[in-house]
Amino acid sequence: MQQRQARDARLDLFKGVALLIIFVNHVGGNPLAKLMPARFGPSDSAEIFVFISGYAIALAYGPVLAEHGFAACQRKALGRCRQLWTANILTMLVSALVVALAVHVGDLPMEASNRLESFEPLFETPVTAIAWHVVLMYLPFAFDILALYILLVAVAPLFLWTYARFGYAAVALSLVLYLVAQAAPGLIPPNLWDEDWNFSPLAWQCVFFLGTSLALVVRSGRVRLPQSRWLLVGSLALLAGMALWKFAASDIGHALTPAALQGWLPEQTIPWADKDTLGPMRLLHFLALACAVALLVPRDAGWLRSAPARMLIACGRHSLPVFCVGVVLSIAGTAVLLAGRNSVTVLAVNLAGVAVLLVMAMVLERRRTRRQPAKSAVPQAAVPETP
């Protein structure tokens, strides 16, 4: 019987951070979004969320495959997909209610924000829109990543089985599919609202299954991750270089640079960094970020047991409800800022939204530990259900 791997608190913590960043970024007209990590490099919180979710898949489903076979593993994955699919529909309907209140009660024009406008098909042709949403072909703003996750969870058992039988050939196949997505960027599922998804499954499966592969390697114990000072220096140098490049190409960078040096500035931002197809520079930036964080934050760091860290860990552990509620709050926050944006409302929307998500996560975590008193005494022994 395969030994189950202890839970790494860093995974939940950084997923929790990613979820809070996603909330801030999804609030339309939010000036604080300009301070988020995506403004300092091509990758953002989406890569963090997808990578860690892929890592968790290996911990949750790898032992099921080893102990009970492919059929049991696939049944477990499809059961999780049903949960995600249900959450997707309910979140869309609640978000639509918020939009309806903003438009019909708050008298806000739907076209004032793409967040609100993305729900227009639902109000114009509700039956058609709901039918397309059920098959993941009508995705309002911010719903693409959950649809992507549903697909990836559905095919995860096949990747795990391929890896168990053929080893790194499974990783090679994932990289081939990624290259196909780069060569044919139009291979993206359609979206009734925005022509197609914002995430190409062929491309984004790569970062997901890189996370899965890393978990399998770590679990096997046969390969140790390098603790190299040169790897850390190289990763930090790449991150700093891309941050400088992006800043130099921005309007602010051009405005702050003396006229004599303007000719040295790049005219365009970092190339090959498209989000929909996970451009190579975007993937490289994320991998450098992951290496730097893994080397700088040890698994047994004492601050991971602090109160703020525990709140973020709870967010990551309960990522599905946190994400879904965060989507609804981001739509509501968009409406509030459209009604009247000033420093007070901006601060209130962001602080209230983050506070609601943190408190909800802590309540869910307390309920979980009360249901499992034996496990709560040794929290790192638990194996995660998929996010």
C-alpha positions as CSV (number, residue, x, y, z in Angstrom):
1,M,0.0,0.0,0.0
2,Q,1.4,3.4,-1.0
3,Q,2.3,5.8,1.8
4,R,0.3,9.0,1.7
5,Q,2.4,12.2,1.8
6,A,2.1,14.7,4.6
7,R,0.4,17.9,3.7
8,D,2.7,20.8,3.0
9,A,1.3,24.0,4.6
10,R,3.1,26.2,2.0
11,L,0.8,24.9,-0.8
12,D,-2.3,26.0,1.1
13,L,-0.8,29.3,2.1
14,F,0.3,30.4,-1.4
15,K,-3.0,29.2,-2.9
16,G,-4.8,31.3,-0.3
17,V,-2.6,34.3,-1.3
18,A,-3.5,33.6,-4.9
19,L,-7.2,33.5,-4.2
20,L,-7.1,36.9,-2.4
21,I,-5.1,38.4,-5.3
22,I,-7.6,37.0,-7.8
23,F,-10.4,38.7,-5.8
24,V,-8.6,42.1,-5.9
25,N,-7.9,41.7,-9.6
26,H,-11.4,40.8,-10.5
27,V,-13.0,43.9,-8.9
28,G,-13.5,46.2,-11.9
29,G,-12.0,49.6,-11.7
30,N,-10.0,48.6,-8.6
31,P,-6.8,50.8,-8.4
32,L,-5.3,48.4,-5.9
33,A,-5.1,45.8,-8.8
34,K,-2.2,47.9,-10.1
35,L,-0.2,46.9,-7.1
36,M,-0.7,43.2,-7.5
37,P,2.3,40.9,-8.6
38,A,1.0,40.7,-12.2
39,R,2.2,44.3,-12.6
40,F,5.8,43.2,-12.0
41,G,6.0,40.2,-14.3
42,P,4.2,38.3,-17.0
43,S,2.7,35.6,-14.8
44,D,0.1,36.1,-12.1
45,S,-2.0,34.3,-9.5
46,A,-3.7,32.1,-12.1
47,E,-0.4,30.1,-12.5
48,I,-0.1,29.7,-8.8
49,F,-3.6,28.4,-8.4
50,V,-3.4,26.0,-11.3
51,F,0.1,24.7,-10.4
52,I,-0.8,24.0,-6.8
53,S,-4.1,22.5,-7.8
54,G,-2.2,20.1,-10.0
55,Y,0.2,19.3,-7.1
56,A,-2.8,18.5,-4.8
57,I,-4.3,16.2,-7.4
58,A,-1.3,13.9,-7.1
59,L,-1.7,13.8,-3.3
60,A,-5.4,13.2,-3.4
61,Y,-5.7,10.7,-6.4
62,G,-2.3,9.1,-6.7
63,P,-2.8,6.8,-3.7
64,V,-6.3,5.9,-5.0
65,L,-4.9,4.9,-8.3
66,A,-2.1,2.8,-6.7
67,E,-4.4,1.1,-4.2
68,H,-7.7,0.7,-6.1
69,G,-6.9,1.1,-9.8
70,F,-7.8,3.5,-12.6
71,A,-11.6,3.0,-12.5
72,A,-11.8,4.0,-8.8
73,C,-9.5,7.0,-9.4
74,Q,-11.6,8.1,-12.4
75,R,-14.8,7.8,-10.4
76,K,-13.4,9.9,-7.6
77,A,-12.3,12.5,-10.1
78,L,-15.7,12.6,-11.8
79,G,-17.4,13.0,-8.4
80,R,-15.2,16.0,-7.8
81,C,-16.1,17.4,-11.2
82,R,-19.8,17.2,-10.4
83,Q,-19.1,19.2,-7.2
84,L,-17.1,21.8,-9.2
85,W,-19.8,21.9,-12.0
86,T,-22.5,22.4,-9.4
87,A,-20.5,25.2,-7.7
88,N,-19.9,26.8,-11.1
89,I,-23.6,27.0,-11.9
90,L,-24.7,28.2,-8.5
91,T,-22.0,30.9,-8.4
92,M,-23.1,32.1,-11.9
93,L,-26.7,32.4,-10.8
94,V,-25.8,34.2,-7.5
95,S,-23.5,36.5,-9.5
96,A,-26.3,37.2,-12.0
97,L,-28.6,38.2,-9.1
98,V,-26.0,40.7,-8.0
99,V,-25.7,42.1,-11.5
100,A,-29.6,42.3,-11.7
101,L,-29.7,44.3,-8.5
102,A,-26.9,46.6,-9.7
103,V,-28.6,47.2,-13.1
104,H,-32.3,47.4,-12.1
105,V,-32.1,48.7,-8.6
106,G,-28.8,50.6,-8.6
107,D,-29.5,51.9,-12.1
108,L,-26.0,51.1,-13.4
109,P,-25.5,50.6,-17.1
110,M,-24.5,47.1,-17.9
111,E,-22.0,48.2,-20.5
112,A,-20.2,50.3,-17.9
113,S,-18.0,47.2,-17.0
114,N,-17.2,44.0,-18.8
115,R,-17.8,42.3,-15.5
116,L,-21.5,43.3,-15.7
117,E,-21.7,43.1,-19.5
118,S,-20.6,39.5,-19.5
119,F,-24.0,38.5,-18.0
120,E,-25.9,40.2,-20.8
121,P,-26.6,36.9,-22.7
122,L,-28.1,35.5,-19.5
123,F,-30.7,38.3,-19.3
124,E,-31.4,38.4,-23.1
125,T,-31.7,34.7,-23.7
126,P,-31.7,33.0,-20.3
127,V,-32.6,29.5,-21.5
128,T,-29.9,29.5,-24.2
129,A,-27.3,31.0,-21.9
130,I,-27.9,28.5,-19.1
131,A,-27.8,25.6,-21.5
132,W,-24.5,26.8,-22.9
133,H,-23.2,27.4,-19.3
134,V,-24.0,23.9,-18.4
135,V,-21.7,22.6,-21.1
136,L,-19.1,25.3,-20.2
137,M,-19.5,27.3,-23.4
138,Y,-21.0,30.4,-21.8
139,L,-18.6,31.6,-19.2
140,P,-19.1,35.1,-17.7
141,F,-16.2,37.1,-16.5
142,A,-13.9,35.2,-14.1
143,F,-15.6,31.8,-14.7
144,D,-13.0,30.5,-17.2
145,I,-10.5,29.3,-14.6
146,L,-13.1,27.1,-12.8
147,A,-14.2,25.6,-16.2
148,L,-10.5,24.9,-16.9
149,Y,-10.1,23.2,-13.6
150,I,-13.1,21.0,-14.2
151,L,-11.6,19.7,-17.4
152,L,-8.2,19.2,-15.8
153,V,-9.6,17.2,-12.9
154,A,-11.5,15.0,-15.3
155,V,-8.4,14.0,-17.3
156,A,-6.0,13.9,-14.2
157,P,-6.5,10.1,-13.6
158,L,-5.3,9.5,-17.2
159,F,-2.2,11.5,-16.6
160,L,-1.5,9.7,-13.3
161,W,-2.0,6.3,-15.0
162,T,0.3,7.2,-17.9
163,Y,2.9,8.5,-15.4
164,A,2.7,5.2,-13.4
165,R,3.1,3.1,-16.5
166,F,5.5,5.2,-18.6
167,G,7.1,7.7,-16.2
168,Y,8.4,10.9,-17.7
169,A,6.8,10.1,-21.1
170,A,3.6,11.5,-19.5
171,V,5.4,14.8,-18.9
172,A,6.8,14.8,-22.4
173,L,3.3,14.3,-23.8
174,S,2.1,17.3,-21.7
175,L,4.9,19.4,-23.1
176,V,4.0,18.4,-26.7
177,L,0.4,19.5,-26.1
178,Y,1.7,22.8,-24.8
179,L,3.8,23.3,-28.0
180,V,0.7,22.4,-30.1
181,A,-1.1,25.2,-28.3
182,Q,1.7,27.6,-29.1
183,A,1.7,26.6,-32.7
184,A,-2.1,26.7,-33.0
185,P,-3.3,29.4,-30.6
186,G,-6.8,29.2,-32.0
187,L,-7.5,25.8,-30.4
188,I,-9.5,27.2,-27.6
189,P,-13.1,26.3,-26.6
190,P,-15.7,28.8,-27.6
191,N,-17.5,31.2,-25.2
192,L,-20.9,32.6,-26.0
193,W,-19.9,35.9,-24.4
194,D,-16.3,36.5,-25.3
195,E,-15.7,34.4,-28.5
196,D,-13.5,31.9,-26.6
197,W,-12.1,30.9,-23.2
198,N,-9.4,33.1,-21.6
199,F,-7.4,29.9,-20.9
200,S,-6.4,27.4,-23.5
201,P,-6.7,23.9,-21.9
202,L,-4.0,22.6,-24.2
203,A,-1.6,25.2,-22.9
204,W,-2.6,25.4,-19.2
205,Q,-2.6,21.7,-18.7
206,C,1.2,22.0,-18.8
207,V,1.5,24.1,-15.6
208,F,-1.2,21.9,-14.0
209,F,0.6,18.6,-14.7
210,L,4.0,20.1,-14.0
211,G,2.6,20.5,-10.5
212,T,1.3,17.0,-10.5
213,S,4.6,15.6,-11.7
214,L,6.5,17.5,-9.0
215,A,4.3,16.0,-6.3
216,L,4.9,12.5,-7.7
217,V,8.6,13.0,-7.7
218,V,8.6,14.4,-4.2
219,R,6.4,11.6,-3.0
220,S,8.6,8.9,-4.5
221,G,11.6,10.0,-2.5
222,R,13.9,8.9,-5.3
223,V,14.7,12.5,-6.4
224,R,15.5,15.4,-4.2
225,L,14.8,18.9,-5.3
226,P,18.1,20.9,-5.7
227,Q,19.0,23.3,-2.9
228,S,21.3,25.3,-5.1
229,R,22.4,28.9,-4.3
230,W,23.0,29.4,-8.0
231,L,19.5,28.3,-8.9
232,L,18.2,30.8,-6.4
233,V,20.4,33.6,-7.8
234,G,19.4,32.7,-11.3
235,S,15.7,32.7,-10.5
236,L,15.8,36.0,-8.7
237,A,17.8,37.5,-11.5
238,L,15.3,36.4,-14.0
239,L,12.4,37.8,-11.9
240,A,14.2,41.1,-11.4
241,G,15.1,41.4,-15.1
242,M,11.5,40.8,-16.2
243,A,10.1,43.2,-13.6
244,L,12.5,45.9,-14.9
245,W,11.6,45.1,-18.5
246,K,7.9,45.4,-17.9
247,F,8.4,48.6,-15.9
248,A,10.6,50.2,-18.6
249,A,8.0,49.4,-21.3
250,S,5.1,50.9,-19.3
251,D,3.8,54.4,-19.6
252,I,5.1,55.2,-16.0
253,G,8.6,53.9,-16.9
254,H,8.7,56.1,-20.0
255,A,7.4,59.1,-18.0
256,L,10.1,58.7,-15.3
257,T,13.0,58.1,-17.7
258,P,15.0,61.1,-18.8
259,A,14.6,62.1,-22.5
260,A,18.2,61.2,-23.2
261,L,17.7,57.6,-22.2
262,Q,14.3,57.1,-23.9
263,G,15.9,55.4,-26.8
264,W,17.2,52.6,-24.6
265,L,13.8,51.7,-23.3
266,P,11.9,48.8,-24.9
267,E,8.9,49.9,-27.0
268,Q,6.9,46.8,-26.2
269,T,6.4,44.8,-23.1
270,I,7.7,41.2,-22.6
271,P,6.9,39.2,-25.8
272,W,5.5,35.6,-25.9
273,A,3.7,36.2,-22.7
274,D,0.0,35.8,-23.8
275,K,-2.2,34.7,-21.0
276,D,-4.7,32.6,-23.0
277,T,-2.0,30.3,-24.4
278,L,0.4,30.6,-21.5
279,G,3.2,32.1,-23.6
280,P,6.7,30.7,-23.0
281,M,8.0,33.8,-21.2
282,R,5.0,33.7,-18.9
283,L,5.7,30.0,-18.1
284,L,9.4,30.7,-17.6
285,H,8.6,33.6,-15.2
286,F,6.3,31.4,-13.2
287,L,8.8,28.6,-12.9
288,A,11.5,31.0,-11.7
289,L,9.0,32.4,-9.2
290,A,8.2,28.8,-8.0
291,C,11.9,28.0,-7.6
292,A,12.6,31.1,-5.7
293,V,9.7,30.6,-3.3
294,A,10.6,26.9,-2.7
295,L,14.2,27.8,-1.9
296,L,13.4,30.9,0.2
297,V,10.5,29.4,2.2
298,P,11.4,26.2,4.0
299,R,8.7,23.7,4.7
300,D,9.2,24.0,8.5
301,A,9.4,27.8,8.6
302,G,8.2,29.0,12.0
303,W,6.1,31.8,10.7
304,L,3.9,29.3,8.9
305,R,2.3,28.7,12.3
306,S,1.5,32.4,12.9
307,A,-2.1,33.6,13.0
308,P,-1.9,35.5,9.7
309,A,-0.4,32.4,8.0
310,R,-3.0,30.2,9.4
311,M,-5.7,32.4,8.0
312,L,-4.2,32.2,4.5
313,I,-3.7,28.5,4.9
314,A,-7.4,28.1,5.7
315,C,-8.2,30.0,2.5
316,G,-6.1,27.7,0.4
317,R,-7.5,24.6,2.1
318,H,-11.1,25.7,1.4
319,S,-10.2,27.1,-2.0
320,L,-13.5,26.2,-3.8
321,P,-15.9,28.1,-1.6
322,V,-13.4,30.9,-1.2
323,F,-13.0,31.3,-5.0
324,C,-16.8,31.1,-5.6
325,V,-17.7,33.7,-2.9
326,G,-14.8,35.8,-4.1
327,V,-16.3,35.9,-7.6
328,V,-19.6,37.1,-6.2
329,L,-17.9,39.7,-4.0
330,S,-15.8,40.9,-7.0
331,I,-19.0,41.5,-9.0
332,A,-20.6,43.3,-6.0
333,G,-17.4,45.3,-5.5
334,T,-17.4,46.3,-9.2
335,A,-21.0,47.6,-8.8
336,V,-20.0,49.6,-5.7
337,L,-17.1,51.3,-7.4
338,L,-19.2,52.0,-10.5
339,A,-21.7,53.8,-8.3
340,G,-19.1,56.1,-6.9
341,R,-15.3,55.5,-6.7
342,N,-13.2,57.3,-4.2
343,S,-10.5,56.4,-1.7
344,V,-13.0,55.4,1.0
345,T,-15.1,53.1,-1.2
346,V,-12.0,51.5,-2.8
347,L,-10.6,50.8,0.7
348,A,-13.9,49.5,1.9
349,V,-14.5,47.2,-1.0
350,N,-11.1,45.6,-0.8
351,L,-10.9,45.3,3.0
352,A,-14.4,44.1,3.3
353,G,-14.0,41.5,0.6
354,V,-10.7,40.1,1.9
355,A,-12.1,40.1,5.5
356,V,-15.2,38.1,4.4
357,L,-13.1,35.5,2.6
358,L,-10.7,35.1,5.5
359,V,-13.4,34.9,8.1
360,M,-15.4,32.4,6.0
361,A,-12.2,30.3,5.5
362,M,-11.5,30.2,9.3
363,V,-15.1,29.2,10.0
364,L,-14.9,26.4,7.5
365,E,-11.6,25.3,8.9
366,R,-12.9,25.2,12.5
367,R,-15.9,23.2,11.4
368,R,-13.5,20.7,9.6
369,T,-11.3,20.3,12.6
370,R,-14.3,19.7,14.9
371,R,-15.5,17.0,12.6
372,Q,-12.1,15.4,12.6
373,P,-10.7,15.8,16.2
374,A,-8.2,13.1,15.8
375,K,-6.7,14.6,12.7
376,S,-6.8,18.1,14.0
377,A,-4.1,17.3,16.5
378,V,-1.7,16.5,13.7
379,P,-2.9,18.8,10.8
380,Q,0.0,18.0,8.4
381,A,-0.9,14.3,8.3
382,A,-4.0,15.1,6.3
383,V,-4.1,14.5,2.6
384,P,-6.1,17.2,0.7
385,E,-9.2,16.6,-1.2
386,T,-8.7,18.4,-4.4
387,P,-9.1,22.1,-4.3
